[in-house]
Amino acid sequence: MNINTYIWFNESCLEAFEYYKTVFGGEFKSLMTYRDGPEDLPVAEEDLDRIMHVSLPIGSSVLMGSDSCSSLGPPRVMGNNFSLCFEADNTEHADDIYRKLSSGGKVIYPMEDAFWGAYYGKLTDKFGINWDIIFSYHQEQ
């Protein structure tokens, strides 16, 4: 069980993460563009080479990021361009935390299996904080 930070950028995700890598050291755990996603992902042609997901382990935490893209919503506003990512111990734990945090808040994505092999949901809690709840199936192995 961990809480990590997820940062959204408008077009500078890779540049920012390359910089963070020089500051903190280490190597990317994952780096994928929207082009690397499933063919039916509703992304405009001009956004395909933007970063869909990058992760950089820093100590026992992971800094994660992504570029916004026009077909998936408006550009991010600096200051509200992050979420806390809670890594659950199992799917039941993920459901419980999601249910509690979404009470009085706003559901963005319900908990469900994601194409990248995780159980995932997104919400904004009643205090306006964005949360990603995730259980990675590879944790079970």
N, C-alpha and C positions, 0 to 999 in steps of 0.2 A: 504494500500500500504506500503510494507516494502522491505528492502534489507537485506538478511541474508547471512551467509557464509556457504558454503558446502565444506568439506575437504575430499579428497580421500586418503586412506591408502593402503599399499600393503598387510598387514595381521594384523595390530595392531589396527584396528578401535575400537573394544570393549575395549581393554586395555586403549587406549587414552581417550575414552569417560567416562570410569569408573573414571579415574584420573580427568578429567574436572568436573565431578559431585562432587568429593570431594573438588575441588577448588572453584566452583561457587555455589554449593548446588543445590537443586531441584531434580526432577525425570525426567526420559526419557518420552517424549510425545509419542514416538514410537520407537520400536526396532524390526527389522525383519531380518532374514537371507535370503539368496537366496533360501534356501529350502522352505521358506514360500511363495515364489512367485508362479506364475502360472506354471502349469506342462510343458508348452511348452517353458518356458524360456530357452534359449540356454546356460546353465551353466554346466560346467564339474563337475563330481561327487566330485572331490577333493575340489571344491569351494563352495559346497552347504551350508556349515556351516559358511561361512564368512558372514560378516554383509552387507546386501543389503541397509539398511537405518536405521539410528538412528537420533533422534532429541532431543536436550536438550534446553528447554527454559532458557534464561538468561536475566532477565529484560524484556524489550519489544522486544528483538531479539531472534532468535533461531539459535543455532549452530547445523549443520547437518553434517553427515558423512556416509561413505561407504567404504568397502574394494573393491579394484580392483579384478578382477578374470581373469584367463588366457583365458577363452573362450570369454570374452568381450573386449579384448584389452591387450596391453602390460602393464607391471607394471607402476605405476605412478612415476614420477620423483619429488623428493622433491623440492619445490619451484614453481612448476607448477601443484600442486596437489590440487587446490582449484578452486571454481567458486563462483561467486556472484549469489544469488538466488533472483530474483525480484518477489514479490507476487503482482499480478495485482488485480484490483477491479472487473473485469469481463472478459469474453472471448474476447470482442472487444478491451479492453485495452491491454490485453496480446498480441493480434495480432499486434496492433499498435507498442508497445514497441519492440516486436520481429522483425518486419519489419525494424524499425529504427536501432536497434543494429546490425542486420545482414547485413545491407547495407555496402558493401566493405569488409565484413568478410566471415566467413565460417559457413554454416549451418551444424549442427551435427545431430539433430533430429528436423524435422518440428513440428510445433504446431499441437497437436492432443490429443484426449482423451486417458488418460493412465489408466492402469488396476487398479490403486489405487484410482480412483475417482477424478482425477484432469485433467485439461487441461494443457499440458506441452510441452515445446520445449527446445532445447539446441543449443547454438551457441558459436562461438568465434568471438569477434568483430574485427574490422580492426586494433586494437592496441594489439591483442593477449590475451585479457582478456576473460576468459570462463564465460558464463552466462547461468543460468537455468531460464526460464520464466515459471511461474506457476500461475494458478488460481484454487483454491480448491473449488469444487462445494458446499461443506458444508458451505462456507462463505455466500451463498445466503439465507440460511435458517434463 
